[in-house]
Amino acid sequence: MDTGTKTLLLNLPININDVSDYNGVLQPVGLSVISSFLKQQGCKVTLYDAFGYHEQRDNIIKYIKELNPKIIGVTLMTNHLPQTLPFLKDVKLLFPDVITVVGGAHPSAAYESLLQNNKEVDVAVIGEGEYTMLDLIKSVQKGESFDQVKGIAWRPNGKVKVNPFREYIQDLDSLPFSDWESLPMENYFDVWTIKKNYANMVLSRGCPFGCTFCGAKNALGRKQRKRSPEHIIGEIKLLYDKYNVRNLLFSDSTLNVDNQWVQEICEELLKLNKSLVWGCNIRADRIDKETLKLMRKSGCVKLFIGVESADNRILKSMRKGENIEKIEEGIRLINEAGLIPDMGFILGMPGETEESMKRTIEFAKRHKKSVCAFTLASPFPGTELYEDAKKEGFMVEDWSKFDIYSIAYVPKGLTRKKLEYYYQLAVKSNYLRFSYFYRQISQIKSWVNFKIYLRLAYRIFFNRLLKLEY
């Protein structure tokens, strides 16, 4: 079926006003799969990764003018609202007939306020985008209203209307591989990239855990839906053979929900017998020796664990479903397998005290070989943290602060000054220590790796450490 309706799927830079503002450049996996799916259905779709091309705002506008699409689809992140919405407003002023569609975790949760307050947004996709975008394109092509399109909120006659929810796609193998051909594959990297080229893959959708601070469930649901190992390996083989990819990131929320499935993937990677390295996000309490052994043997070199807090009271309140003792045991098993996990921590969750923050900072300092990333609690719409914050009288003042590195929320019992002090203490105690510098230097494996670490060191020093109050 040829819809004849030009659709642009646009991935904007993190900072549209400063395209040099980034630590890594990852492929827009969500838009990329939607692009492949729509092309498979015969739609006239262009995937344009302006972030990957490091394009300036004016060049993006010029590109839109030359393409002249009828529909523009954009992924909308909470902290990008202050930049993306003015950009879409300019687009609508220049091209008033274009239909703007936004998707992602924020529109899936805050669609009503988004449409009420921002006339530059025509449609908000709630949940997954493949079939919803297909139905939108068909409706535009036929000149029909969006009444029958499931999974959207829109604004007919100036009033927000929410259509019935669209069920999640259960068979992920039915979806095509990402639209790698439309992406500038040479331009992607992450802070741990060792070999060119680099690819970001999602092997499953949905996360069964109920962390109060996470908004991913708004778009992808609470049940993990998995691609088959054969489907995954087919895409990896394509990336290796056609795009010379040697570095992979499996960016699932939690890869090791099902260890048997992870083991099957590792076994298939071993059969593939390619020179690949890869990393992923895991939960420490679900680690086992056999899975770790296979992960390392099949090329795993990077593990990230969301520890969040070293205080069991805080872990319980954020519904992590694990305690610090289980996390410590998982870290021990990872170390025994010859891997060093990177760890993430959140300061400023509800119930946080000076003592709980001290405990978390000391925990991180004890794990000298790990890179410990400290962030601040951001009450994203659609999360329990957001609802708890509203009950405390929380009001959004500046969406740009929802970047997990700025103070967007101060829990009861703490002052902004105290939270800022302990966050500064945490960052300095992590980055300004000999063991951190030693590990970063010892991990440099290639010239590509060296250049990335040099850039990261510059950004940490000038963008983070020099801005802290001593």
C-alpha positions in Angstrom: 0.0 0.0 0.0 1.4 3.4 -1.0 -0.1 6.0 1.2 1.4 8.9 -0.7 1.6 11.0 2.4 5.1 12.2 3.3 6.0 11.6 6.9 9.2 12.9 8.6 10.4 11.1 11.8 12.7 13.6 13.3 15.2 13.1 16.1 16.2 16.4 17.5 19.6 17.2 19.2 19.6 17.1 23.1 20.3 20.8 23.0 18.9 22.3 19.8 20.7 25.6 20.6 24.1 23.9 21.2 24.7 20.8 19.1 28.0 20.2 20.9 26.2 19.6 24.2 26.4 15.8 24.5 28.4 13.0 26.1 27.5 10.3 23.6 25.3 10.0 20.5 22.9 7.0 20.4 20.7 5.9 17.6 17.0 6.8 18.1 15.9 3.2 18.4 12.2 3.9 18.9 11.8 6.1 15.8 14.1 3.8 13.8 11.9 0.8 14.3 8.8 2.8 13.5 10.5 4.0 10.4 11.3 0.5 9.2 7.7 -0.7 10.1 6.1 2.1 8.1 8.3 1.6 5.1 7.4 -2.1 5.3 3.8 -1.1 5.0 4.5 1.0 1.9 4.4 4.5 3.6 6.6 7.4 2.3 8.7 7.9 5.4 12.0 9.7 6.0 13.9 9.2 9.2 16.2 12.1 9.9 18.5 12.0 12.9 19.4 15.7 13.3 21.2 14.8 16.5 23.3 12.1 14.8 24.3 14.6 12.1 24.9 17.4 14.7 22.6 19.7 12.7 21.9 23.3 13.8 18.3 24.5 14.3 18.3 26.5 11.0 19.5 23.6 9.0 16.8 21.4 10.4 14.2 24.0 9.4 15.7 24.1 5.9 15.5 20.3 5.7 11.8 20.3 6.6 11.2 23.0 4.0 12.9 21.0 1.3 11.2 17.7 2.2 7.7 19.3 2.7 6.2 16.5 4.8 2.5 16.3 5.7 3.3 14.7 9.1 6.2 15.3 11.5 6.8 12.8 14.3 9.1 13.7 17.2 10.1 11.9 20.4 9.4 14.3 23.3 11.5 14.1 26.5 10.3 15.9 29.7 13.5 18.0 30.1 13.5 18.9 26.3 10.0 20.6 26.5 11.5 24.1 26.8 13.5 23.6 23.6 11.3 21.2 21.5 8.0 23.0 21.9 9.3 26.4 20.7 10.9 24.6 17.8 7.5 23.0 16.9 5.8 26.3 17.3 8.2 27.8 14.7 7.6 24.8 12.5 3.8 25.4 12.7 4.2 29.1 11.9 6.3 28.3 8.8 4.3 25.3 7.7 0.8 25.7 9.2 -0.6 22.7 7.4 1.9 20.2 8.8 0.5 17.8 11.4 2.8 17.5 14.5 2.9 14.2 16.4 4.8 13.6 19.6 5.5 10.3 21.3 7.5 8.9 24.2 7.1 8.6 28.0 6.1 12.2 28.6 3.3 12.4 26.0 2.1 9.0 27.1 1.7 10.3 30.7 0.9 14.0 30.3 -1.0 14.1 27.0 -3.9 16.2 28.3 -1.9 19.1 29.7 0.5 18.9 26.8 -2.3 19.4 24.3 -4.2 21.9 26.3 -1.3 24.2 26.8 0.6 23.8 23.5 -1.3 24.4 20.3 1.9 23.5 18.3 1.3 19.8 19.2 -1.6 18.3 17.2 -1.4 14.6 18.3 0.1 12.8 21.3 0.8 9.1 20.9 0.1 7.1 24.0 2.2 3.9 24.2 3.9 2.2 21.3 4.0 4.1 18.0 4.2 1.6 15.1 0.5 0.8 14.4 -0.7 4.1 15.7 1.5 6.1 13.3 0.3 3.7 10.5 -3.3 4.5 11.3 -2.6 8.2 11.5 -1.0 8.2 8.1 -3.9 6.2 6.6 -6.4 8.7 8.1 -4.6 11.7 6.7 -4.3 10.0 3.3 -8.0 9.4 3.2 -8.9 12.8 4.6 -10.6 11.2 7.6 -10.7 12.4 11.2 -8.6 10.6 13.8 -11.7 9.2 15.7 -10.9 5.6 14.9 -7.1 5.8 15.6 -6.4 4.0 18.8 -3.6 5.1 21.2 -3.7 8.9 20.7 -4.9 12.1 22.3 -5.8 14.9 19.9 -7.6 18.2 19.8 -10.7 18.2 17.5 -12.6 21.5 17.6 -10.2 22.9 20.1 -11.0 20.3 22.9 -8.7 17.5 23.9 -10.0 14.0 23.1 -8.5 10.8 24.3 -9.1 7.8 22.0 -9.2 4.1 23.3 -5.9 2.7 24.3 -4.0 0.5 21.8 -2.9 -2.9 23.1 0.9 -3.5 23.3 2.5 -5.5 20.5 3.1 -9.0 21.9 5.1 -10.5 19.1 8.2 -8.3 18.8 9.6 -10.6 16.2 6.9 -9.4 13.9 8.5 -6.0 13.7 11.4 -5.3 11.3 14.9 -4.4 12.4 15.8 -0.8 13.0 16.1 1.5 10.0 19.9 1.5 10.2 20.3 2.4 6.5 18.8 5.9 7.2 21.2 6.6 10.0 24.8 8.1 10.0 26.3 5.0 11.5 29.8 6.4 11.7 28.7 9.2 14.1 27.4 7.1 17.0 29.3 6.4 20.2 28.9 6.1 24.0 31.3 7.0 26.7 32.6 3.4 26.9 32.9 2.8 23.1 36.1 0.7 22.4 35.6 -0.1 18.8 33.9 1.5 15.9 31.1 1.3 14.9 28.6 1.5 17.7 24.9 0.4 17.8 22.2 0.8 20.4 19.6 -2.1 20.4 16.5 -2.8 22.4 15.9 -6.5 22.9 12.7 -6.3 24.9 10.0 -3.9 25.8 8.4 -3.3 29.2 9.6 -3.7 32.7 7.8 -5.7 35.5 9.4 -3.7 38.3 7.5 -0.9 40.0 10.2 1.8 40.8 8.3 5.0 41.8 10.7 7.3 39.9 10.6 5.5 36.5 8.3 6.6 33.7 9.2 4.0 31.1 6.1 1.9 32.0 3.8 4.7 30.6 4.9 4.1 27.1 6.0 0.4 27.2 4.0 -1.2 30.0 4.8 -3.4 33.1 5.1 -6.7 31.3 8.4 -7.6 29.6 7.9 -8.7 26.0 11.0 -10.3 24.5 12.4 -10.7 21.0 13.6 -14.2 20.3 17.3 -14.9 20.5 17.3 -15.8 16.7 15.6 -12.5 15.8 18.2 -10.6 17.9 21.2 -12.4 16.4 19.9 -11.8 12.9 20.0 -8.1 13.5 23.4 -8.3 15.2 24.8 -10.2 12.2 23.4 -7.5 9.9 25.1 -4.8 11.9 28.4 -6.6 12.0 28.5 -7.5 8.3 26.9 -4.5 6.6 27.6 -1.6 9.0 30.9 -2.8 10.5 29.5 -2.6 14.1 31.8 -3.9 16.8 30.3 -2.2 19.9 26.7 -2.9 21.1 24.6 -1.5 23.8 21.5 -3.4 24.8 19.5 -0.5 26.3 16.6 -2.4 27.8 15.4 -1.1 31.1 16.4 -4.4 32.7 18.0 -7.1 30.6 18.1 -9.8 33.2 14.4 -10.2 34.1 14.7 -13.7 32.5 18.2 -15.1 33.0 17.4 -18.2 30.8 16.6 -15.9 27.9 19.8 -13.9 28.5 21.8 -17.2 28.5 20.2 -18.2 25.2 21.3 -14.9 23.7 24.8 -15.3 25.0 25.0 -18.8 23.6 23.9 -17.5 20.2 26.5 -14.8 20.3 29.1 -17.4 21.0 27.9 -19.4 18.0 28.1 -16.2 15.9 31.8 -16.1 16.7 32.3 -12.4 15.9 34.7 -9.9 17.5 32.0 -8.0 19.5 31.8 -6.2 22.8 28.6 -5.2 24.5 27.0 -3.7 27.6 23.6 -3.6 29.3 21.5 -2.5 32.3 20.8 -5.2 34.9 19.4 -5.7 38.4 21.9 -6.9 41.0 19.4 -9.1 42.8 18.7 -11.2 39.7 22.3 -12.0 39.0 23.6 -15.6 39.0 27.0 -17.1 38.3 26.1 -19.1 35.2 24.5 -16.1 33.4 27.5 -13.8 34.3 29.9 -16.4 33.0 28.2 -16.6 29.7 27.8 -12.9 29.5 31.5 -12.2 29.9 32.4 -15.1 27.6 30.2 -13.7 24.8 31.7 -10.2 25.0 30.0 -8.3 27.8 32.4 -5.6 29.0 30.0 -3.1 30.6 27.3 -3.6 33.2 25.2 -0.8 34.8 23.3 -1.3 38.0 20.8 1.1 39.4 21.6 0.9 43.1 19.7 4.2 43.7 20.3 4.3 47.5 22.2 2.4 50.2 19.4 3.0 52.7 16.9 0.1 52.9 14.2 2.5 54.0 14.6 4.6 50.9 14.8 1.5 48.7 11.5 0.2 50.1 9.8 3.6 49.7 10.8 3.7 46.0 9.6 0.2 45.5 12.8 -1.2 44.1 11.9 -4.7 45.3 15.4 -5.3 46.6 17.5 -4.4 49.6 21.1 -3.2 49.9 22.3 -6.7 51.1 21.0 -8.3 47.9 22.6 -5.6 45.8 26.0 -6.1 47.6 25.8 -9.8 46.9 25.1 -9.1 43.2 28.1 -6.8 43.0 30.3 -9.5 44.6 29.2 -12.0 42.0 29.9 -9.6 39.2 33.4 -8.9 40.6 34.1 -12.6 40.9 33.2 -13.0 37.2 35.9 -10.5 36.4 33.6 -7.5 35.6 33.3 -4.2 37.3 29.8 -2.7 37.3 29.1 1.0 37.0 26.5 2.1 39.4 23.7 4.8 39.5 22.4 6.6 42.6 19.5 9.0 43.1 19.6 11.6 45.9 16.5 13.5 47.1 13.8 10.9 47.0 10.8 11.2 49.4 11.9 10.4 52.9 15.5 11.3 52.2 17.5 12.5 55.2 21.1 13.7 55.7 21.9 10.3 57.2 20.5 8.3 54.3 22.5 10.5 51.8 25.7 10.1 53.8 25.1 6.3 53.8 24.7 6.3 50.0 27.8 8.4 49.4 29.9 6.2 51.7 28.6 3.1 49.9 29.8 4.5 46.6 33.2 5.5 48.0 33.7 1.9 49.2 33.4 0.6 45.6 36.5 2.4 44.4 36.8 0.5 41.1 33.3 1.4 39.9 32.1 4.5 38.2 29.4 5.9 40.4 27.0 8.3 38.8 24.9 10.5 41.1 21.7 12.0 39.9 18.8 14.0 41.6 15.2 12.9 41.9 13.1 14.2 39.1 9.3 13.7 39.5 8.5 12.8 35.9 4.8 12.9 35.0 3.1 9.5 35.2 5.3 8.3 38.0 4.3 7.7 41.6 7.1 10.1 42.6 5.2 12.8 40.6 2.0 12.1 42.5 3.7 12.0 45.8 5.4 15.3 45.0 2.1 16.9 44.1 0.6 15.9 47.4 3.5 17.7 49.0 2.6 20.9 47.1 5.1 20.4 44.4 4.7 22.7 41.3 6.5 22.5 38.0 8.5 25.7 37.5 11.0 24.7 34.8 10.8 21.5 32.8 14.5 22.0 31.8 15.4 21.1 35.4 14.1 17.6 34.8 17.4 16.4 33.5 18.3 14.4 36.7 21.3 16.7 37.3 19.4 19.8 38.4 17.2 20.2 41.4 13.6 19.9 40.3 12.2 18.7 43.6 13.1 18.9 47.3 11.5 16.3 49.6 9.9 17.2 52.9 12.4 17.3 55.7 15.2 18.6 53.5 16.1 22.1 52.4 17.3 22.9 48.9 20.6 24.0 50.3 21.1 20.7 52.1 20.2 18.7 49.1 22.5 20.7 46.9 25.4 20.3 49.5 25.1 16.5 49.5 24.8 16.3 45.8 28.0 18.4 45.4 29.7 16.2 48.0 28.6 13.0 46.1 29.9 14.3 42.7 33.2 15.5 44.1 33.8 12.4 46.1 33.2 10.3 43.0 35.1 12.3 40.3 37.9 13.8 42.4 39.5 10.7 43.6 42.6 8.9 42.4 41.0 5.5 42.0 38.4 7.1 39.6 41.1 8.7 37.4 43.2 5.5 37.5 40.3 3.3 36.4 39.4 5.6 33.5 43.0 5.7 32.3 43.4 1.9 32.7 40.2 1.3 30.7 41.4 3.1 27.6 41.6 0.4 25.0 41.9 2.2 21.7 42.5 5.6 20.0 38.7 5.9 19.6 38.3 5.2 23.3 40.9 7.7 24.3 39.3 10.6 22.3 35.9 9.8 23.9 37.4 9.8 27.4 39.2 13.0 26.8 36.0 14.7 25.7 34.1 13.3 28.7 36.9 14.5 31.1 36.6 18.0 29.6 32.9 18.1 30.0 32.9 16.7 33.6 35.5 19.2 34.6 34.2 22.3 32.9 30.4 21.6 32.9 30.0 19.8 36.2 32.9 20.3 38.7 33.6 23.9 38.0 29.9 24.7 38.5 29.9 23.2 42.0 30.3 25.4 45.0 33.3 24.5 47.2 
